[in-house]
Amino acid sequence: MDPRGIWTAQVVPRLTDLSLGTDEVGRLRDRACAGLRGRVLEIGFGSGLNLPHQPQEVTAVDAVEPSEVAWARSADRRSAVEVPVRRVGLDGQRLEAPDATYDAALATFTLCTIPDVGAALAEVRRVLRPGAALHFLEHGLAPDPGVARWQHRLDPLQQRLVGGCHLARDVPALLGAAGLEVTGLSQEYVPGPRIGRPWTHVFIGSAVRRE
């Protein structure tokens, strides 16, 4: 097997589980998950790091996750929650659910890696009920010009090393282009050294399907 394929399939999901499982990121997950209810679609489910942060109003989670390693690592977290969690697909760009299926959707550190993120967001909008929202916690394009320049410079290397992850995607613009109305948006840097800011600028909020 190509070593690059082994790295992406076997190593990156494990590194992601470790690096995004910190208490600080957990507090951001709490904020992103606040207000979720009913049947929730989670694209980029990963290793289930959001499960402990979901409110009691969530009654079921349908997970879209392409990585077998990440799905296997989520087993303990899935067994620790009372709500049913089922894997419903591997590709957020093509969802099998009928129109207007879900009461809410969730994406955390996911929109950076989907190859056709516009197609994925259009699918999310399609399967959300009118008035329902996609809750998100995503890293992406920083408002500070100096940080943004470094994000663009580092983006090609980031994509090669971290499974196609983009540093400089403008998440609110992508959501708006998909017909989702962004509400309650917050932008900030995860606390840490300034040198890490190209990687630690995050967007937290929700985006509603109005019709």
C-alpha positions in Angstrom: 0.0 0.0 0.0 1.1 3.6 -0.7 2.6 5.0 2.6 0.6 8.1 2.0 -2.6 6.0 2.0 -1.6 4.3 5.3 -0.8 7.7 6.9 -4.3 9.1 5.9 -6.3 6.0 6.7 -4.5 4.8 9.9 -2.5 7.6 11.5 -4.5 10.8 10.8 -7.7 9.5 12.5 -5.8 8.6 15.6 -4.0 12.0 15.7 -7.3 13.8 15.2 -8.9 11.9 18.1 -6.0 12.9 20.4 -5.5 16.5 19.3 -9.3 17.4 19.3 -10.1 15.6 22.5 -8.7 18.2 24.9 -10.7 19.9 27.6 -10.4 23.2 25.8 -11.9 21.9 22.6 -14.5 20.1 24.7 -15.7 23.5 26.0 -16.1 24.6 22.4 -18.0 21.4 21.6 -20.4 22.3 24.4 -21.2 25.6 22.8 -21.6 24.1 19.3 -23.9 21.3 20.5 -26.2 23.6 22.6 -29.7 23.6 21.2 -29.5 20.3 19.4 -32.7 18.3 19.6 -34.6 15.4 18.2 -33.0 13.4 15.4 -29.6 14.7 14.6 -27.4 14.1 11.5 -23.7 14.4 12.3 -21.4 14.6 9.2 -17.8 13.8 10.0 -18.7 11.9 13.1 -15.1 10.8 13.7 -14.4 9.0 16.9 -17.6 10.3 18.6 -16.0 13.2 20.5 -19.3 15.2 20.4 -21.4 12.5 22.0 -20.7 13.5 25.7 -21.6 17.2 24.8 -25.0 16.7 23.2 -28.0 17.8 25.3 -30.8 15.6 26.6 -33.2 16.8 23.9 -31.3 14.7 21.3 -33.2 11.5 20.7 -31.0 9.9 18.0 -27.8 10.5 16.1 -27.3 9.4 12.5 -23.5 9.4 11.8 -21.8 9.9 8.5 -18.2 8.8 8.8 -15.8 7.5 6.1 -13.0 6.3 8.3 -13.2 2.8 9.7 -10.5 3.6 12.2 -12.4 6.6 13.6 -15.7 4.6 13.7 -14.0 1.8 15.6 -12.5 4.3 18.1 -15.9 5.7 18.8 -17.3 2.3 20.1 -16.8 3.1 23.8 -18.3 6.6 23.4 -21.3 5.2 21.6 -21.9 2.6 24.2 -21.7 5.2 27.0 -24.7 7.2 25.8 -28.3 6.3 25.9 -29.4 7.7 22.6 -29.2 5.4 19.6 -26.2 6.1 17.3 -26.1 4.5 13.9 -23.8 4.9 10.9 -25.8 6.0 7.9 -23.2 6.7 5.3 -19.6 7.3 4.4 -19.9 10.4 2.2 -21.4 13.7 3.3 -21.5 14.7 -0.4 -24.2 12.1 -1.1 -26.7 11.5 1.7 -29.3 8.7 1.4 -31.9 10.3 3.7 -35.2 11.7 2.2 -35.8 15.5 2.1 -36.6 17.2 5.4 -35.6 14.2 7.6 -33.7 15.8 10.4 -34.4 18.2 13.3 -30.8 19.4 13.4 -27.4 18.7 12.0 -23.9 18.9 13.4 -20.4 19.4 11.9 -17.2 19.8 13.9 -13.8 20.0 12.3 -15.3 18.4 9.2 -16.0 21.0 6.5 -12.2 21.5 6.1 -11.7 18.1 4.6 -14.7 17.3 2.4 -13.5 17.6 -1.2 -16.8 19.2 -2.5 -17.9 21.0 0.5 -20.6 22.9 -1.5 -22.2 19.6 -2.4 -22.1 18.4 1.2 -23.7 21.5 2.5 -26.4 21.4 -0.2 -27.2 17.9 1.0 -27.3 18.9 4.6 -29.7 21.7 3.7 -31.9 19.2 1.7 -32.3 16.8 4.6 -32.9 19.4 7.3 -36.5 20.3 8.1 -37.5 23.9 7.3 -36.5 26.0 10.3 -33.9 23.4 11.5 -30.2 24.3 11.8 -26.7 23.0 11.2 -24.6 23.5 14.3 -20.9 23.9 13.6 -17.5 24.2 15.1 -15.0 24.6 12.3 -11.5 26.0 11.8 -10.9 28.2 8.8 -10.0 31.5 7.4 -8.9 34.0 10.0 -10.0 37.7 9.9 -6.4 38.8 10.7 -4.6 39.5 7.4 -1.2 38.2 8.7 -2.7 35.0 10.0 -4.7 34.5 6.8 -1.6 34.9 4.6 0.1 32.1 6.6 -3.0 30.0 6.2 -2.8 30.3 2.4 0.9 29.6 2.4 0.6 26.5 4.6 -2.6 25.2 2.9 -1.0 22.9 0.3 1.2 21.3 2.9 -1.7 20.9 5.3 -3.7 19.2 2.7 -1.0 16.7 2.0 -0.2 15.9 5.6 -3.7 15.9 7.2 -5.9 14.0 4.9 -7.0 16.9 2.6 -7.6 19.3 5.4 -7.8 23.0 4.3 -6.7 25.8 6.5 -8.2 28.7 4.7 -11.9 27.9 3.9 -14.3 30.7 4.6 -16.9 28.7 6.5 -19.7 31.4 6.9 -19.4 32.2 3.1 -19.7 28.5 2.2 -22.8 28.1 4.4 -24.4 31.2 2.9 -23.7 30.0 -0.6 -25.4 26.7 0.2 -28.6 28.6 1.2 -28.2 28.3 4.9 -28.7 31.5 7.0 -25.8 31.8 9.5 -27.0 32.8 13.0 -25.2 33.4 16.3 -21.7 33.3 14.8 -18.6 33.5 17.0 -15.0 33.7 15.8 -12.0 33.1 18.1 -8.7 31.5 18.5 -8.4 28.4 20.7 -6.0 29.4 23.5 -2.4 28.7 22.9 0.8 30.1 21.4 0.4 32.7 18.7 2.4 30.7 16.3 -0.4 28.2 16.2 -3.0 30.7 15.1 -3.2 29.5 11.4 -4.6 26.2 12.9 -6.6 27.5 15.8 -8.9 30.1 14.4 -12.5 28.6 14.8 -16.0 29.5 13.8 -18.8 28.5 16.2 -22.5 28.9 15.4 -25.5 27.6 13.6 -27.0 28.0 10.1 -30.7 27.7 9.5 -32.7 26.3 6.6 -35.4 28.9 6.3 -37.6 27.1 3.7 
